[in-house]
């Protein structure tokens, strides 16, 4: 049973209209609460934002969507449906993996298609190993989801259940790299199923095998793309929340919280005061703790995940070898993780994610043009170059990346760029992200589950946290769950799917993904370059995630 907030919770103010905040709002509405959402930007999305640049419609946030049923669960809380709101396109292949030896592998989420591709790539024995690995990933997911991921922990004792023994029996407390190696001997294939560990901020050789659940989401559950771009998801969530009765207040920055003893009584913005019975805070942990005036005591400081450099490029051409998502692996592997998490050096032989959203939705660029998103993991500013250093380093590193892309077969990439936006750790730092990373705290054992910063804070009775800094952690699926779990703290009961019908007087919907989201202030026509910073599976080869908004 989830431990609920004491006292009245009739009116809840949600700070931040990113994915976590909108998820919380929908679940709260479904439980009968009155909800006000306050967002400092002029549109919803948080880091899942939009940049309109010279006719290019750029998702500044996540590029990879997995587990869409978790978003649909939020819609269902108010009797709505994700697929009625958003046109989801399943990606085939989910990824294309390119290796330094010139080989390529298309990652399919269908068992038979992937087994055939593995057999072509590495032989029948590896294909059989893949099928065994897939079965293990499915069993691992079933054990973890309900009892360890989609759950509120009140203490480490919450780990003591029958599924803990099942997880141990599956080898979940071994090392990820070694466990994947039990199924696959080809080193290239092991990379495809283990690089996801850096989503959690931990190298595969040191990550718990339990983190293979992220590989399940990528390689088994499927990868999707919303037509109109990833920003279509928060826009649709905001529309659904407004139609279900939420008050959405955009362009309002939260400056402080009013308190009476241990209770928050009002949220104060730069334009007014909103009385409340409870509050859900989705900004990054340092901002949330500052607003609360409380910071939990931990024996050790938080260790943060690596950061990333992201180049958004609108080009006058594309390259046929690129899929929607292409992972370009360097020859180096173990040394890459040492550079990112220990020595603090830039990758000497980088592994990169190149996303080409116009492969699926050409309407995101002017006619005959293309969008490319290049993500290069880099050390956070705790162990690597500090924020000040990136002002000079950023442009130089951009040139290094472009030369590397051309060396790997994307000839003429730099000359093809018509419009671009470069995001570096200096930008994350300027937005208040600890250690210059949008990926928040790493998922080490001591920062996972009941040991991760909790979504309640001692000394405040009626405030709950949501977003990737708290439970369950980093990634679009888990950020959506964090909103659900925060709502459950308010109501005391996890929301059920589809338990509330749409209000009969709801206004007619506008046209799905391109409809403007309801606003309480004028909507800006151009989003700042990092206004909706990357927010997706979060780590080595994914877009950053979490809300990170002060209102």
Buried (B, 14 or more C-beta within 10 A) or exposed (E): EBEBBEEEBEBBBBBBBBBBBBBBBBBBBBBEBBBBBBBBBBBBBBBBBBBEBEEBBBBBBBBBBBBBEBBBBBBBBBBBBBEEBBBBBEBBBBBBBBBBEEEBBBBBBBBEBBBEBBBEBBEEEBBBBBBEBBEBBBBBBBBBBEBBBBBBBEEEEBBEBEBBEBBEEBBBEBBBBBBBBBBBEBEBBBBBBBBBBBBBBBBBBBBBBBBBBBBBBBBBBBBBBBBBBBBBBBBBBBBBBBBBBBBBBBBBBBEEBBBEEBBBBBBBBEBEEBEBBBBBBBBBBBBBBBBBEBBEEEEEEBBBBBBBBBBBBBBBEBBEEBBBBBBBBBEBBEBBBBBBBEEBBBBEBBBBBBBBBBBBBBEBBBEEBBBBBBBBBBBBBBBBBEBEBBEEBBEEBBEBBBEBBBEBEBEEBBEBBBBBBBBBBBBBBEBBBBBBBBBBBBBBEBBBBBBBBBBBBEEBBBBBBBBBBBBBBBBBBBBBBBBBBBBBBBBEEBBEEBEBEEEEEBEEBEEBBEBEBBBBBEBBEEBBBBBBBBBBBBBBBBBBBBBBBBB
